[in-house]
C-alpha cells in the first residue's frame, strides 16, 4: 500500500470513528403516550426534526406469567428496575416497526390487560439510529377508556324504543368482562336550532317517553362503570322521527305509587265508561339490566288480579329493599280487549315516605322526658334498620305574650330529655323523624303540652304556715279547755259539795235526806254526832222549819257493830223529841 492510499484510509477511519463509537445526529422521540379504548392500543409521540426520511420503531416488555407466579409465592412486588436491562429482554412491538407517522396501532400485541408493560421508541434512518426514548410504563386495564356502545332505534305509538349493545359486544377479546357493570346515559334533543338537551339513564332495552308527536329527535348514548368511576365515549349521533300516539280510553292513566311506612299502594285513573277489570303486573328490576327480551317475565301481583278498583296494595311483593321493581296495569274489557299502562318504577327505600312518630311526654322537676314510638311501630324493621332514623325535637313556651322562638334538639334514641326549663310554665313540643342517608323527613307529630312544677320553697312555706297555725289553734284550744275545766270544778265544789249526810239521817222536819254512801258490812264503824241546836221558841207555835242552825260533827270512832249504831240512833231521836217538847 502506497502512502497516498494509506492516507485516504486513515481519513475515512477518522471520519467514521464517532459513529462507530455510538455517536449520532438523530434525536429521540418525545412525549410518548399510549391510548387505550376497549382493547384498541395506539402509541403516539412527538418528533421535532424535519427529516422526512426518519422512521420509528418501538419495543416492549412485560412481566411474564412465570415471574408473576413466583412473585406471588414470595409475596414480593417485581419491578422492571429489578432486572438488568439488556437487549434480550425487549421485543419488537408488532405494528410499530419502521413507521413514518407519529403514531401506530399495536392492539394485536397486547393480550394481558392486568400485567405491567413497558414501551420505548427510537428514530431511524438508513444510516443512523437515535438513542431509545424514555420508557412509558402502563397497566392496560387502568388506562383503558370505555368505547362507545351500539344503539338501535324504533319509533312507535308516540315513543322511541331503544336497544343498547355494550361496548365490545361482538369481540372475542374483551377488556370489560362484566357487561352488567355498565350503565347507560342518554342525551336527546329536538333536531332544531334552539333545542334543549335532556339527559336520562336508560336500560339496554328501554322506552323513551314524553316526546312530542311527529318530531325529529337526535340522541347519543354513553356507557359508564360507576363502581370504577369510569365514563366512556358517546356513540355516534342517531336521529329518528316520532309518530302520533293512538288514544285508547281503555288504557289506565296517571299510574302512581303512594307509600307510607313501607306500605305500598298503586293508584291509577280510568277513562273507560263501561265495565273493565284490572290486573297489576310487576317485573324485578334487575331483569332490565340484562341484554335480552324480558317481556315474558312480568308477574301478577297477588290480590290485584281482575279487580274493579283503581288502587291496589302491592306490599306483599316487596320482599327486599335492595333491588327495585317495575309495575304496570293491564285493563281488560268485556270484549277481551286489553291495554297496558305506562310502567312506573318503585325503589322501596326511595319511593317510601316516613310517617310522623308518636310521642309521649312526662315531667319531673324541670326535666322533660320524651318517649318516641318510631314511625310504623317498633315492629317495622325496614324503617328501623335501613333508614337509621334520628329525631328533631322542637319545644317552646306556650304563652300568648311569649316572643321566644322554638328551640330544637336532635336525638338518636327513642328516649330523650329536655332540661333548662322554667318552673310553673306550660311547654309544648313536637317531634320529626328524619334519615340523613336518604334525605327524608316525616311530618311533625301532634303537639304535646305539659306544665312544669312550681318553686319548691312555696309548698314548704305553705306547709310550715299551716303547721304553725294548727299548733297555735291547738294551744289556744287547750288553754280554753283548761280554764273551763277549772271553772267547772269550782262551780261543782261550791254548788255540789262532795260531803253528804249519813244514811241514818232519814228525815228531818219533813225533808228527806239521802245518803249515797253506804258502809260495808266487812268494816263496821261507830258513828256519833254532837248536835248543837239553837231553838227559837215562839209563843204560839214551834215549827221544825224555824230550826235555824244545826251543827254536826261526825267522827268515826272505830269498828262497832251495827246494833250499836241502831241504839245510838234511837237515843238521838229520843233526846231530840224531848228538846222539842
BAVEXPA-581419 format. One record per residue (C-alpha): residue number from 1; chain; y, z, x. Coordinates in Angstrom, 2 decimals, decimal comma. Layout:
N
   seq   mol         v         w         u
   NUM     A         Y         Z         X
...
//
This chain:
581
   seq   mol         v         w         u
     1     A      0,00      0,00      0,00
     2     A      3,33     -1,04      1,45
     3     A      6,42      1,05      1,48
     4     A      8,07     -0,73     -1,47
     5     A      5,07     -0,21     -3,73
     6     A      4,80      3,43     -2,76
     7     A      8,45      3,99     -3,56
     8     A      8,08      2,42     -7,04
     9     A      5,09      4,63     -7,92
    10     A      6,98      7,68     -6,77
    11     A      9,90      6,84     -9,06
    12     A      7,58      6,37    -12,06
    13     A      5,90      9,71    -11,40
    14     A      9,24     11,46    -11,20
    15     A     10,34      9,81    -14,45
    16     A      7,13     10,80    -16,31
    17     A      6,82     14,28    -14,84
    18     A      8,94     16,07    -17,53
    19     A      6,92     14,51    -20,37
    20     A      3,60     15,37    -18,73
    21     A      4,91     18,87    -18,26
    22     A      5,27     19,27    -22,13
    23     A      8,94     18,45    -22,48
    24     A     10,03     16,30    -25,50
    25     A     13,18     14,99    -27,11
    26     A     11,88     15,40    -30,72
    27     A     12,90     18,39    -32,78
    28     A     10,55     20,34    -35,03
    29     A     10,85     20,10    -38,84
    30     A     12,81     22,92    -40,51
    31     A     12,78     24,84    -43,84
    32     A      9,12     24,37    -44,64
    33     A      8,23     25,23    -48,24
    34     A      5,12     24,92    -50,40
    35     A      5,49     24,31    -54,16
    36     A      2,51     25,05    -56,38
    37     A      2,28     24,01    -60,05
    38     A     -1,09     24,89    -61,51
    39     A     -3,42     23,50    -58,81
    40     A     -0,98     20,89    -57,52
    41     A      0,30     21,65    -53,99
    42     A      3,31     19,96    -52,45
    43     A      4,61     20,55    -48,91
    44     A      8,34     19,90    -48,35
    45     A     10,61     20,22    -45,33
    46     A     13,90     19,14    -43,78
    47     A     14,45     16,93    -40,71
    48     A     17,89     16,16    -39,28
    49     A     17,01     13,38    -36,82
    50     A     17,89      9,78    -37,75
    51     A     14,96      8,16    -36,02
    52     A     13,28      6,01    -38,67
    53     A     10,08      5,79    -36,64
    54     A      9,33      9,50    -36,87
    55     A      6,19     10,55    -38,75
    56     A      4,98     14,02    -39,71
    57     A      1,59     15,69    -39,59
    58     A      0,54     19,12    -40,85
    59     A     -2,23     21,59    -40,08
    60     A     -3,55     24,62    -42,00
    61     A     -5,95     27,50    -41,64
    62     A     -7,25     30,25    -43,93
    63     A     -9,35     33,36    -43,87
    64     A    -12,96     32,29    -44,26
    65     A    -15,30     33,91    -46,76
    66     A    -17,37     35,44    -43,97
    67     A    -14,32     37,04    -42,44
    68     A    -13,22     38,27    -45,87
    69     A    -16,60     39,92    -46,50
    70     A    -16,55     41,56    -43,07
    71     A    -13,01     42,79    -43,71
    72     A    -14,06     44,35    -46,99
    73     A    -17,03     46,05    -45,36
    74     A    -14,91     47,52    -42,61
    75     A    -12,11     48,30    -45,10
    76     A     -9,60     46,59    -42,86
    77     A     -6,93     44,06    -43,66
    78     A     -7,34     40,99    -41,48
    79     A     -4,26     39,09    -40,46
    80     A     -3,89     35,81    -38,63
    81     A     -1,88     37,56    -35,99
    82     A     -5,04     39,47    -35,07
    83     A     -6,72     36,27    -33,94
    84     A     -5,94     34,37    -30,79
    85     A     -4,05     31,21    -31,67
    86     A     -5,70     28,11    -30,27
    87     A     -6,20     24,54    -31,30
    88     A     -9,74     25,05    -32,62
    89     A     -8,61     27,39    -35,45
    90     A     -6,30     24,86    -37,08
    91     A     -7,43     21,93    -39,18
    92     A     -5,66     18,79    -40,16
    93     A     -4,15     19,10    -43,64
    94     A     -5,50     16,25    -45,83
    95     A     -2,76     14,20    -47,47
    96     A     -0,18     15,32    -44,90
    97     A     -1,04     13,18    -41,86
    98     A      1,37     10,61    -40,44
    99     A      3,63     10,64    -43,48
   100     A      7,09      9,14    -43,27
   101     A      8,73     11,12    -46,10
   102     A      9,73     14,77    -46,02
   103     A      7,04     15,85    -48,49
   104     A      3,35     15,42    -49,01
   105     A      0,67     16,37    -51,56
   106     A     -2,29     18,35    -50,23
   107     A     -3,82     19,51    -53,57
   108     A     -7,28     18,30    -52,61
   109     A     -7,36     20,56    -49,54
   110     A     -6,91     23,94    -51,31
   111     A     -9,86     25,33    -53,25
   112     A     -9,44     29,08    -52,63
   113     A     -6,45     30,40    -54,56
   114     A     -6,68     34,09    -53,72
   115     A     -7,01     33,64    -49,94
   116     A     -4,16     33,63    -47,45
   117     A     -3,28     30,24    -45,96
   118     A     -1,05     29,21    -43,04
   119     A      0,64     25,82    -42,76
   120     A      2,55     24,31    -39,84
   121     A      4,17     20,90    -39,24
   122     A      5,44     18,70    -36,42
   123     A      7,23     15,38    -35,94
   124     A      5,58     12,50    -34,09
   125     A      6,32      9,06    -32,72
   126     A      4,08      6,67    -30,90
   127     A      5,22      8,08    -27,58
   128     A      6,28     11,63    -28,34
   129     A      5,46     14,80    -30,35
   130     A      7,69     17,71    -31,29
   131     A      6,66     21,36    -30,99
   132     A      4,99     22,91    -34,04
   133     A      7,29     24,32    -36,66
   134     A      7,31     27,92    -37,72
   135     A      4,27     28,97    -39,75
   136     A      4,51     29,13    -43,53
   137     A      2,23     31,82    -44,99
   138     A      1,07     31,81    -48,62
   139     A     -1,48     33,05    -51,12
   140     A     -1,59     30,18    -53,64
   141     A     -2,06     32,28    -56,80
   142     A      1,04     34,37    -56,16
   143     A      3,39     31,46    -55,58
   144     A      1,92     29,13    -58,22
   145     A      4,02     28,15    -61,22
   146     A      2,62     27,58    -64,69
   147     A      2,67     23,96    -65,65
   148     A      3,82     22,55    -68,99
   149     A      1,39     22,66    -71,95
   150     A      0,43     19,68    -74,04
   151     A      1,51     19,56    -77,68
   152     A      0,60     17,63    -80,82
   153     A      2,82     17,48    -83,92
   154     A      2,23     16,67    -87,59
   155     A      4,80     16,62    -90,39
   156     A      3,50     17,54    -93,85
   157     A      4,88     19,06    -97,07
   158     A      8,22     20,02    -95,54
   159     A      6,76     21,82    -92,49
   160     A      5,70     20,84    -88,98
   161     A      2,21     21,68    -87,84
   162     A      1,89     22,09    -84,10
   163     A     -1,12     22,29    -81,81
   164     A     -0,61     23,52    -78,25
   165     A     -3,11     22,96    -75,44
   166     A     -2,97     25,36    -72,47
   167     A     -1,98     24,14    -69,01
   168     A     -4,92     22,65    -67,08
   169     A     -6,74     22,10    -70,37
   170     A     -8,60     19,03    -69,07
   171     A     -9,02     20,09    -65,45
   172     A    -12,23     21,27    -63,82
   173     A    -10,47     23,18    -61,06
   174     A     -8,10     25,76    -62,62
   175     A     -5,54     28,15    -61,26
   176     A     -5,36     30,08    -64,56
   177     A     -8,82     31,03    -65,72
   178     A     -7,99     33,03    -68,86
   179     A     -6,41     30,81    -71,50
   180     A     -5,98     33,79    -73,86
   181     A     -3,44     35,32    -71,49
   182     A     -0,95     32,57    -72,36
   183     A      1,81     32,96    -74,90
   184     A      3,94     30,04    -76,01
   185     A      7,68     29,87    -76,57
   186     A      9,08     27,13    -78,77
   187     A     12,62     25,74    -78,68
   188     A     13,51     23,49    -81,64
   189     A     16,74     21,85    -82,73
   190     A     18,00     19,14    -85,03
   191     A     18,45     15,79    -83,39
   192     A     22,23     15,74    -83,83
   193     A     25,31     16,18    -81,70
   194     A     26,13     19,70    -82,88
   195     A     22,57     21,00    -83,01
   196     A     21,80     24,70    -82,72
   197     A     18,77     25,74    -80,69
   198     A     16,22     28,02    -82,33
   199     A     13,68     29,95    -80,28
   200     A     10,44     31,46    -81,56
   201     A      6,90     32,26    -80,48
   202     A      4,05     30,06    -81,66
   203     A      0,28     30,22    -81,52
   204     A     -1,94     27,43    -80,21
   205     A     -2,31     26,30    -83,83
   206     A      0,72     27,16    -85,90
   207     A      3,18     26,02    -88,58
   208     A      6,95     25,74    -88,21
   209     A      8,66     26,66    -91,48
   210     A     12,21     26,92    -92,79
   211     A     13,13     23,36    -91,90
   212     A     15,47     21,01    -93,70
   213     A     13,69     18,17    -95,51
   214     A     13,87     14,62    -94,22
   215     A     15,47     15,72    -90,97
   216     A     14,52     14,79    -87,42
   217     A     13,74     17,76    -85,19
   218     A     13,14     17,81    -81,47
   219     A     11,21     20,56    -79,69
   220     A      9,63     21,65    -76,45
   221     A      7,12     24,37    -75,58
   222     A      6,79     26,71    -72,61
   223     A      3,67     28,66    -71,59
   224     A      4,15     32,20    -70,29
   225     A      1,99     35,04    -68,94
   226     A      3,72     38,28    -69,98
   227     A      1,34     40,54    -68,08
   228     A      2,29     38,83    -64,81
   229     A      5,93     38,21    -65,79
   230     A      5,45     34,51    -65,22
   231     A      7,23     31,72    -67,10
   232     A      6,06     28,17    -66,94
   233     A      7,67     24,78    -67,16
   234     A      8,62     23,29    -70,51
   235     A      6,65     20,42    -71,94
   236     A      8,28     17,05    -72,42
   237     A     10,52     16,84    -75,50
   238     A      8,88     15,62    -78,72
   239     A     10,76     14,58    -81,85
   240     A      9,48     14,30    -85,43
   241     A     10,95     13,90    -88,92
   242     A     10,16     16,35    -91,71
   243     A      9,12     15,43    -95,24
   244     A     10,23     16,81    -98,59
   245     A      8,25     19,84    -99,81
   246     A      6,46     19,45   -103,13
   247     A      7,42     22,17   -105,59
   248     A      4,41     23,83   -107,20
   249     A      5,15     26,67   -109,63
   250     A      1,61     27,93   -109,27
   251     A      2,19     28,96   -105,63
   252     A      3,22     32,61   -105,17
   253     A      6,60     33,02   -103,53
   254     A      8,51     35,71   -101,67
   255     A      5,38     37,28   -100,22
   256     A      6,35     40,55    -98,54
   257     A      4,83     43,78    -97,26
   258     A      6,07     47,26    -98,17
   259     A      4,53     50,04    -96,09
   260     A      5,33     53,75    -96,06
   261     A      3,43     56,39    -94,09
   262     A      0,64     53,90    -93,32
   263     A      0,10     52,97    -96,98
   264     A      0,41     49,17    -97,23
   265     A      1,23     47,13   -100,33
   266     A      1,61     43,37   -100,62
   267     A      4,09     42,07   -103,20
   268     A      4,84     38,54   -104,36
   269     A      6,64     36,67   -107,12
   270     A      5,13     34,36   -109,69
   271     A      6,90     31,42   -111,35
   272     A      3,90     30,23   -113,32
   273     A      4,28     30,85   -117,08
   274     A      0,63     30,54   -118,01
   275     A     -2,27     32,82   -117,20
   276     A     -3,04     32,96   -113,48
   277     A     -5,20     35,14   -111,25
   278     A     -4,56     36,05   -107,63
   279     A     -6,73     36,75   -104,62
   280     A     -5,30     38,24   -101,44
   281     A     -6,78     36,96    -98,17
   282     A     -6,36     38,26    -94,64
   283     A     -7,01     36,98    -91,12
   284     A     -7,46     39,05    -87,97
   285     A     -4,53     38,23    -85,72
   286     A     -6,44     37,63    -82,52
   287     A     -8,14     34,61    -84,09
   288     A     -4,84     32,76    -84,00
   289     A     -4,70     33,17    -80,23
   290     A     -7,87     31,14    -79,88
   291     A     -7,70     27,42    -79,38
   292     A     -9,53     26,03    -82,35
   293     A     -9,73     25,90    -86,13
   294     A     -9,66     29,30    -87,83
   295     A     -9,24     28,09    -91,44
   296     A    -12,77     29,21    -92,40
   297     A    -12,27     32,74    -91,05
   298     A     -9,96     34,05    -93,78
   299     A    -11,45     37,03    -95,65
   300     A    -10,77     38,57    -99,07
   301     A     -9,11     41,96    -99,37
   302     A    -11,40     44,38   -101,29
   303     A     -9,85     45,38   -104,59
   304     A     -7,43     42,41   -104,53
   305     A     -9,71     39,73   -105,93
   306     A     -8,98     37,89   -109,17
   307     A     -6,20     40,25   -110,18
   308     A     -3,34     39,52   -112,56
   309     A     -0,82     41,88   -110,97
   310     A      1,70     40,67   -108,42
   311     A      1,03     43,51   -105,99
   312     A     -1,96     44,88   -104,16
   313     A     -2,83     47,81   -101,90
   314     A     -4,49     46,45    -98,77
   315     A     -4,55     49,67    -96,72
   316     A     -8,36     49,52    -96,58
   317     A     -8,35     46,59    -94,13
   318     A     -6,04     48,33    -91,63
   319     A     -8,84     49,74    -89,53
   320     A     -6,94     49,69    -86,25
   321     A     -3,30     49,90    -85,24
   322     A     -3,75     47,96    -82,01
   323     A     -4,02     44,45    -83,42
   324     A     -2,18     42,66    -86,20
   325     A     -3,09     40,84    -89,39
   326     A     -2,01     37,86    -91,46
   327     A     -2,07     37,85    -95,23
   328     A     -1,63     35,21    -97,89
   329     A     -2,11     34,95   -101,65
   330     A     -4,21     32,35   -103,40
   331     A     -3,28     31,60   -107,02
   332     A     -5,89     30,20   -109,40
   333     A     -5,08     28,75   -112,83
   334     A     -7,38     28,41   -115,82
   335     A     -7,97     24,81   -114,86
   336     A     -9,42     25,79   -111,43
   337     A     -6,32     24,57   -109,68
   338     A     -5,31     26,71   -106,70
   339     A     -2,35     27,06   -104,40
   340     A     -1,79     29,13   -101,27
   341     A      1,36     31,06   -100,49
   342     A      3,03     31,26    -97,11
   343     A      1,50     33,63    -94,60
   344     A      3,02     36,99    -93,72
   345     A      2,35     38,88    -90,50
   346     A      1,51     42,58    -90,51
   347     A      1,74     44,60    -87,32
   348     A      0,81     48,05    -88,69
   349     A      2,95     50,27    -86,46
   350     A      5,89     47,84    -86,55
   351     A      5,75     47,00    -90,27
   352     A      5,23     50,58    -91,41
   353     A      8,21     52,76    -92,31
   354     A      8,33     56,51    -91,72
   355     A      8,96     58,70    -94,75
   356     A     11,08     61,88    -94,77
   357     A      9,39     65,15    -93,73
   358     A      9,01     68,22    -95,95
   359     A     10,96     71,25    -94,75
   360     A     10,69     74,99    -95,42
   361     A     13,30     77,44    -94,11
   362     A     13,36     81,20    -93,68
   363     A     15,87     83,64    -92,24
   364     A     15,54     86,74    -90,09
   365     A     18,74     88,43    -88,99
   366     A     20,83     85,46    -87,73
   367     A     17,86     83,29    -86,70
   368     A     16,94     80,36    -88,93
   369     A     13,23     79,47    -88,92
   370     A     12,25     75,89    -89,73
   371     A      8,74     74,74    -90,66
   372     A      8,25     70,97    -90,89
   373     A      5,41     69,11    -92,59
   374     A      5,10     65,67    -90,87
   375     A      5,59     62,52    -92,97
   376     A      2,43     61,58    -94,78
   377     A      0,94     65,07    -94,32
   378     A     -0,85     66,65    -91,40
   379     A     -3,98     64,61    -92,12
   380     A     -2,19     61,33    -91,34
   381     A     -3,48     60,91    -87,81
   382     A     -1,95     57,47    -87,24
   383     A      1,58     58,78    -87,75
   384     A      1,00     61,90    -85,69
   385     A     -0,72     60,27    -82,71
   386     A      0,76     56,79    -82,40
   387     A      4,41     57,38    -83,27
   388     A      4,79     60,58    -81,19
   389     A      7,32     61,93    -83,69
   390     A     10,34     64,07    -82,92
   391     A     12,72     65,66    -85,41
   392     A     16,51     65,77    -85,77
   393     A     17,74     68,92    -87,48
   394     A     21,24     68,73    -88,99
   395     A     22,71     72,04    -90,16
   396     A     26,14     73,09    -91,40
   397     A     28,04     75,85    -93,20
   398     A     28,09     75,24    -96,94
   399     A     31,61     76,26    -97,94
   400     A     34,38     74,42    -99,75
   401     A     37,07     75,20    -97,20
   402     A     34,96     74,71    -94,15
   403     A     36,06     71,90    -91,82
   404     A     33,35     72,45    -89,24
   405     A     31,25     69,34    -88,57
   406     A     27,47     69,17    -88,75
   407     A     25,51     70,32    -85,74
   408     A     22,34     68,62    -84,57
   409     A     19,29     69,94    -82,80
   410     A     16,29     67,85    -81,68
   411     A     12,87     69,48    -81,65
   412     A      9,47     68,10    -80,72
   413     A      7,25     70,57    -82,54
   414     A      6,94     71,09    -86,28
   415     A      8,21     74,66    -85,92
   416     A     11,72     75,39    -84,67
   417     A     14,58     77,84    -84,83
   418     A     18,37     77,65    -85,04
   419     A     20,36     80,51    -83,56
   420     A     24,05     81,47    -83,15
   421     A     24,65     81,66    -86,88
   422     A     27,39     83,61    -88,63
   423     A     26,44     86,57    -90,80
   424     A     26,84     86,53    -94,56
   425     A     27,16     82,72    -94,54
   426     A     25,37     80,06    -96,57
   427     A     23,83     77,44    -94,28
   428     A     22,26     74,13    -95,28
   429     A     20,06     71,81    -93,25
   430     A     18,10     68,58    -93,45
   431     A     15,56     67,04    -91,10
   432     A     14,86     63,46    -90,00
   433     A     11,70     62,26    -88,26
   434     A     12,05     59,56    -85,58
   435     A     10,00     57,74    -82,96
   436     A     11,67     56,64    -79,74
   437     A      8,72     54,44    -78,76
   438     A      9,05     52,28    -81,90
   439     A     12,77     52,84    -82,54
   440     A     12,05     54,01    -86,07
   441     A     13,68     56,77    -88,11
   442     A     12,91     58,20    -91,53
   443     A     15,35     59,17    -94,25
   444     A     16,56     62,75    -94,14
   445     A     14,72     65,38    -96,12
   446     A     16,43     67,00    -99,09
   447     A     18,98     69,70    -98,31
   448     A     17,65     73,23    -97,91
   449     A     20,14     76,12    -98,10
   450     A     19,79     79,80    -97,23
   451     A     22,23     82,67    -96,67
   452     A     22,28     84,76    -93,52
   453     A     22,21     88,56    -93,93
   454     A     25,42     90,68    -93,67
   455     A     26,57     93,09    -90,96
   456     A     24,04     95,79    -90,05
   457     A     26,68     98,59    -89,95
   458     A     27,72     98,20    -93,59
   459     A     24,35     99,26    -95,05
   460     A     24,26    102,20    -92,66
   461     A     27,75    103,27    -93,71
   462     A     26,84    102,93    -97,36
   463     A     23,65    104,90    -96,82
   464     A     25,43    107,65    -94,89
   465     A     28,12    107,92    -97,58
   466     A     25,51    108,13   -100,32
   467     A     23,51    110,80    -98,49
   468     A     26,64    112,84    -97,77
   469     A     27,77    112,66   -101,40
   470     A     24,30    113,64   -102,55
   471     A     24,24    116,66   -100,24
   472     A     27,72    117,73   -101,42
   473     A     26,67    117,45   -105,04
   474     A     23,55    119,50   -104,36
   475     A     25,56    122,21   -102,57
   476     A     28,09    122,44   -105,41
   477     A     25,30    122,50   -107,97
   478     A     23,54    125,29   -106,11
   479     A     26,75    127,32   -105,93
   480     A     27,34    126,89   -109,66
   481     A     23,77    127,87   -110,43
   482     A     24,07    130,93   -108,19
   483     A     27,32    132,05   -109,89
   484     A     25,84    131,52   -113,33
   485     A     22,75    133,42   -112,35
   486     A     24,79    136,37   -111,12
   487     A     26,89    136,38   -114,28
   488     A     23,74    136,26   -116,35
   489     A     22,31    139,28   -114,54
   490     A     25,49    141,28   -115,08
   491     A     25,62    140,45   -118,75
   492     A     21,97    141,27   -119,14
   493     A     22,41    144,57   -117,31
   494     A     25,34    145,61   -119,50
   495     A     24,14    144,46   -122,87
   496     A     20,42    144,55   -122,33
   497     A     19,58    147,53   -120,08
   498     A     16,11    147,74   -118,75
   499     A     15,60    151,54   -119,73
   500     A     14,27    152,03   -123,31
   501     A     13,47    155,30   -125,29
   502     A      9,89    156,51   -125,06
   503     A      7,44    155,55   -127,70
   504     A      7,09    159,12   -129,04
   505     A     10,62    158,94   -130,40
   506     A      9,89    157,02   -133,50
   507     A     12,74    157,68   -135,96
   508     A     16,00    159,48   -135,60
   509     A     18,28    159,64   -138,66
   510     A     16,63    156,73   -140,31
   511     A     16,94    154,49   -137,16
   512     A     13,66    153,23   -135,82
   513     A     13,01    153,40   -132,13
   514     A     10,67    151,06   -130,48
   515     A      9,13    151,69   -127,15
   516     A      7,61    148,71   -125,43
   517     A      6,41    150,86   -122,59
   518     A      3,01    152,47   -123,24
   519     A      1,41    154,98   -120,96
   520     A     -2,01    154,08   -119,72
   521     A     -4,92    156,35   -120,51
   522     A     -6,03    156,48   -116,87
   523     A     -2,80    158,16   -115,78
   524     A     -1,68    160,62   -118,46
   525     A      1,73    162,16   -117,94
   526     A      3,55    165,16   -119,38
   527     A      6,88    164,36   -120,89
   528     A      9,53    166,86   -121,66
   529     A     13,04    166,49   -122,93
   530     A     16,11    168,58   -122,69
   531     A     18,25    167,83   -125,62
   532     A     21,75    168,94   -125,74
   533     A     23,31    168,42   -129,12
   534     A     26,76    168,79   -130,35
   535     A     26,64    169,12   -134,09
   536     A     29,67    168,72   -136,12
   537     A     29,42    170,69   -139,29
   538     A     31,14    169,61   -142,36
   539     A     31,74    171,88   -145,24
   540     A     30,37    169,81   -147,89
   541     A     27,79    167,60   -146,15
   542     A     25,89    167,30   -142,94
   543     A     24,66    163,84   -142,21
   544     A     22,44    162,72   -139,48
   545     A     24,78    159,83   -138,90
   546     A     27,50    162,30   -137,86
   547     A     25,48    163,10   -134,86
   548     A     27,94    162,08   -132,21
   549     A     26,31    162,60   -128,96
   550     A     22,84    163,15   -127,73
   551     A     21,95    163,51   -124,13
   552     A     18,39    163,28   -122,94
   553     A     16,84    163,75   -119,60
   554     A     13,25    162,77   -119,48
   555     A     11,21    163,62   -116,46
   556     A      7,65    163,14   -115,51
   557     A      6,13    166,47   -114,51
   558     A      2,76    165,09   -113,57
   559     A     -0,52    164,31   -115,24
   560     A     -1,16    166,00   -118,57
   561     A     -3,46    165,35   -121,35
   562     A     -2,49    163,59   -124,48
   563     A     -2,92    166,76   -126,51
   564     A     -0,17    168,45   -124,66
   565     A      2,07    165,52   -125,39
   566     A      1,36    165,87   -129,07
   567     A      2,04    169,57   -129,20
   568     A      5,23    169,08   -127,33
   569     A      6,35    166,55   -129,83
   570     A      5,66    168,88   -132,70
   571     A      7,65    171,72   -131,14
   572     A     10,58    169,48   -130,58
   573     A     10,54    168,39   -134,18
   574     A     10,49    171,99   -135,44
   575     A     13,38    173,04   -133,27
   576     A     15,33    170,02   -134,40
   577     A     14,76    170,87   -138,06
   578     A     15,92    174,47   -137,55
   579     A     19,08    173,36   -135,89
   580     A     19,86    171,03   -138,68
   581     A     19,40    173,71   -141,29
//
